[in-house]
């Protein structure tokens, strides 16, 4: 999914390398919720709550629990910062 989104975004880097780097660097629960955390406004507005909510629930987060959602988003940002730097260096791009 990450590689597909990378290609769709017109990323200039090696999307397979970017996807592999993120797959190796993200904890499983963040991988499960990656689209909801990275592209939280991506689904159409009428589908957004259902799609993102399902991904957050699959990651073990109740989408109605605002503190839990803030917490996983913060963890995601903190994890992605060094990963983005690594993907820039290794793959020539980032998500």
Secondary structure, DSSP 8 states (H G I E B T S, - for coil): -HHHHHHHTT-SS-HHHHHHHHHHHS-HHHHHTHHHHHSTT-S-HHHHHHHHHHHHHHTT--TT-HHHHHHHHHHHHHHHHHHHHHHHHHHS---
